[in-house]
Amino acid sequence: MKHRALIVFAAMGILLMAAPAQASWGDIFSFEFGLKGMGGYNYWNKPANSPLDMSGQDVLFANERSGFGAGGGLYLQMRFFKFVGLELDVLFENDEIWEHPLEGYDWKINAQRINVRLPLLVQFILPLKPIRLGLVIGPEFVLPFKTWAEQSYVPQEFKDYNFQTSSPTTTRLTFGINLAIRLAEGIYLPIDIRASYDVTQPRSWAERIFGNPACMDGDWAKCGKDLYEPNVGIGIIQRNTWDFRLLLGIGFDFPAILGLRKEKPSSQETVPVSAVETAPANAVPVGSVERYEGQGQDQGQDQGQDQGQGQDQDQGQDLE
C-alpha cells in the first residue's frame, strides 16, 4: 500500500510541477493542464475450464459478466511540434462487476474496488481550427486501494455465504481518440473515448478465483458441492478483461492564457479593426503624388514658354 501511495504522489507531483507557464517555446513545445471526469462499461470475458464448461453451471463468474466504473482526476498533456503529444493522467475510480448467482433469484453479488489509474499515452495529433484531433495509445497502470464484496437480496439459505474479492496491481494496454474543442483563448473542452485491455489476465477460471482449494485444483465433484457452502465460500480476483471509458473535462493551455504563445487565427476568422493601421487624414496616396508631380512639371513648362513668347513680342514692339 505504501508503494502504491508513493507512485500516486509522484505522478501528482509531476503534474503540479509542470503548472508554471514558462515551459512553452512557440510551436516547438506547449502543455495543457486540467480536470477530467469519466464513466463507462466493464467487461469480464468467459474464462476457460469453468463450471459452465465442466458441469454446465453458469455460476460464480463462469461466463461473461459486466459492470460499471466512474471517477475523475487530473491530466497533463505535453505537445511537441504540434503533431506529437504525451499525456499523463491521475484518475480515481470506483469500479465494479456483478452477477446473479442463481436463476430464479434476485440474489446479486458485487465485486467492488477503488482504483487509481495512471495512463501514460502517446498522442498523434492533427491540429485543426477550432478543434484538435488525436489518436492515443500506451500503457495504463491500475493500482487498487480498496476492494470489498457486497451481496443483496440474499436467500435465507445462503445468508451466511462467504463471498470475497481481491484485486492486484495491473498493467493494461489503452488506446482511443481525443478531441479537444477550443472554447476561448487557451481554454479547451477535451473529450476522450478509450478502450483498455488487460493483457495479463489469466485465461483459466481456476486462476481467477481464490479461497476454494477444490475448485482451484480442478476437483469438480467436490467443487460443485462447495460452490455455495457457507463455511467454504469463494472469492474472485477482480480484473476487467476490457473496459471502455468516456472522459469529459476542461483544460487550460497556460502559455496561451498568459499571452506567452498567441494562438494564430484561421483564415476564416475576422481580423480585428484595431489591428488595421489607418492612415492620417492629410495623407496623399503614392500614386496621387506622382500625378501631382507630373502636373507641376507640365505647368512649369507651360508658364516658361508663355513668358518667353511675351518677352519676344515686347522686344519686337520696342524695335518698331
Secondary structure, DSSP 8 states (H G I E B T S, - for coil): -HHHHHHHHHHHHHHHHT-STT--BTTTEEEEEEEEEEEEEEEE---BS-HHHHHS---TT-S-EEEEEEEEEEEEEEEETTTEEEEEEEEEEEEEEEE--STT---EEEEEEEEEEEEEEEEEEEE-SSEEEEEEEEEEEEEEEEEEEEEES--GGGTT--EEEE---EEEEEEEEEEEEEEETTEEEEEEEEEEEETT--SBGGGSEES-HHHHTT-HHHHHHHTT-TTT-EEEE---SEEEEEEEEEEE-HHHHTTSS-----TTS---GGGS----TT---HHHHHHHHHHHHHHHHHHHHHHHHHHHHHHHHHH-
